[in-house]
């Protein structure tokens, strides 16, 4: 397959050829400029060396002059001048050593000078130190020093002059080298600019004769398509312009097909599609007019559209059309249409003025059915509003900030307000009596109330307009969708329920103190009679006493279960939660029912387990005893009750399986309700109060677990409960879940 010379490749060629040439040109220019800079740097270093060496001529003279002056005057300024000249000479030598570090021949010269000068400086320092201590025969000592130093200095001056002459000779050659480099740069620039101009012209000619010409053909095709003329023949080539021209020809064919389909769609559309002139006369009408308006489309052409409107709307429709023509914009509006049979229809008009066609293009959509639905919706809303306004509980609509926006009449009645606007705009927390810590911010109160009352009833103390308080339950739920920011709230006065609770508590107190204590005493007396502590009884009397003792024991158990159930539901039963091994709990539960199982000739099996549970061990033993006792009671003699442990993620499931008669599916859901048993005769034949499973369910739920049963008639039942095996799992449930208000449907029955 030959490689396509696409526009992208052409563009790359147009860009890359000049770019590569320019890069090469710039690189060559950079090399020349770099050489020139290096030559300039070398020349600067030469001049710097020459300057430093020339300084060394004068510095020995300055030092001798300063030494003579100090010898005669002992002036400190002369000594300072001597020291300055000495330090400058040392600095110049160090600088020369550094500058000639990469030139071995020059480095050797400087090192010899350094040795000679350092020796001279040492002698000068000794002389200056000597004359500071002893000023006698100073002139003779100075002459002796000069006799030693002057020959060395003369030799050094010769060396320096020779070195300077050599450096100046090299420096004189640098301008010629720099001029040569400058000439090369100029020549390179002239060649590069000329080549770029020639190359650009060549590429422009190539692009114009190829790509640009075919683009002009493509533009000509667009004009011909708009005018409906025949297109130019397809262009030749292998780039995107050729592909575009091919697509353009295909598009023209598709447009012709689309025009035919559009005509067919207009003719078969459900809505009436028509065009009007500026006076409102029909120019074209789709066949749908016969179905929707019951008028033949051909009859409407040339007629004014206002004839189809009721007389009272005709003038308004004419003004609307004139406004659309003047503004030249699209608009939608509704109107009534009068049909030939005298009926009216609701029509939604979508109208657009076409300046090219000088006509109004209209789509008339029949919305009669929608109008009927809207009216039905309004009636439904009115009925809903009537229901809310007549509800026996307070209903309010509020925002996420807790501000009340709407209330029903019961809200006014509950809070003793004469008008709804007395409540609208106030905060939800304003209706509640302050019961929390002093100076607690209202936003925190509102947040706590939202958290507790969202999706469930939360009891609060409400406050009426006259300052009186009453117990109430508040329920909040999102309203109007997740993004509406609205909440629907319900408030119910629970004063009567509180009275019932008080009566119930008084009744339970009576049961606890006035019934359980006497029964305990009676049972004790009966047991004493059974063992003969109060005298020997006849056989018939012994049977009667045994029956009475069992009845008293059962009644005491019923009272205890009833009190425990109440404490559990009220959250008043203390529990000590810890992460404990499960096996000792199972062992304690099984051992507690061993004698009972032996009496019923039933075997209880369980296995070693390493599981841990976050629980109160005594309460879980209570659950095990209850479930095991039930399984033993309803198991046939010689059967086995099995205790299994299964891990399910963050939970451990304890399963107690028997081989009893099973539980009908119709009774499974009611097993964990108060005083419910599978058969009415079970209470007398098997014993039990009907509260055991209720207590088990309450204990497990306070452990943040679940309890349930699986059963099949004739094959036995499996009671199971699940407990968290991690502290984090048990604590993940909000704390208020332990004390959340109970569903009123599940409140205890009064016996």
C-alpha angles and dihedrals in degrees: 000000000000118000112257115235093221128186089254091056090046090051091048089051093049090050102035100049095057090036094054091047092048092047091053090046092050092047091052090047090050091052092052093046090048090053090049092050091049091051090049090050091050090050091049091052091049091053091047091052091049091050093050092047091050088053088059089063094064102034097074089051091051090050093051092047092050091046092051091048092049091047090057102036106019086219117168091219090061090050089050091051089050092051093047092052090047093051092046090052090051091048093049091052091051091049092051091049090053095045093051096043092112095042108072097191094051091041090058092053093049092047091053090049089047092054094048094045093045089053090049092049090050091054091045090051091051091050093049091048091049096051090048089059101036122020096185120111090007095150093052092050091049091052090050090052092049091051088059099038104041096067091049091046092050090052091049091050090054091050092048093048091050091048092048091049090052092049093047090051090054090045092054090060094056099078091059091052092048092048090052091052092048091052090051091052092051092048092048092050093050092049093046095049092048092049093049092051093049092045093049092050091050093049092046092053091048092050094046095051093048120024101021094051093052090047090056089053089051092051090049089054091055091055092048091049091054090050093044094242128143113276126239117264115275114277123242125238144084103254136090093274089063089046090048092050090050091049090046091055089047090048091052089054091047091049090054089051091045091052090054091046091048090054090050091047092051090049092050100036119127091221120066111254116194145151127226133195122232090274093056097254120144114253098172132002129190119236090249088083089079091057101037103032098024090232126115112249094227091054091056096054108105094014124111115254093224090074087075092056129084110260093249092058101042098087092047091051092050091052090049092053092048090050091052092050091050095045094038093212138123119264142174127208140157129238143162120254123207112218124207091252089060096253122124130225131196109238129192109208122205107190131182126179115224112206092192094052094031088222141110113244110208138187113196112200119191107229098170092116092048091052090053090051091049090052090049089050091051090051090049091050090050090052091048090049089050091051092050092047092051097043115122091229130068113262124190139171116220140167129241090269089063095251114146114233103171137012138184125232093263089063089058090047094049094050097035095243123153098206135031093232088066087069100032111095095022124114123256089235089058088069092055126079114241109257103151134084120310117272093008107162115254090231089059091048090051093048092051092048092049090050094050100039100040107117095348140062114269121189117230137165108251126203125217126213091260091055097255117135131219136177114258140170120229125201123186127189134169113264133199100014135310095287099043094090090218130126130199113217132193126195122191128186107234098181092117091049090052088054090051090049090051091051089048092051090049089050091050089049089053090048091050099046106022100038111024097048095050090045090052090052091047091050090050091052092047091051090051089051090048093056092044096249089134097042137292115302131206119253092253091049090047090056091049091049091050091051091047092049091051091049091049091048091049092048092049089050090051091051092047092048091048092051092045091050091052092048091049094049090047091049091237098121108103117229130186108214119199137150100261138171110263098213098070089050091052090046092052092048094049093046090051092060098036095102090045090051092049090053089054093041091238125140121220115207128192136159137223113270133184094205122131124209132192099231152114101265096206093054093046089050087053089053092047093049091051095047094042092048090052092047091049094046093053097040121097119244114276093024129121132239111206127204115201133177122211125183115223109181109283091358135073117211121210112202123195111193126187134181096228133127096288130231125272113244090238090063100044096085093049098047094093094051124099119280092357120141132168094245128022090228093058093083092062102027098042102019126228137127102241090242101087097089091043089057091045091052092049093049093049093047090052085056088056088248137118135237132200148145138240118196144167123194111254094008103071137249138274118211112194139180132186127216130186113257094199131057091226091055092053093046096047090085111085115260093239089065088077092058101030115139115265123247106261090228089064098049117129120270118238111239 
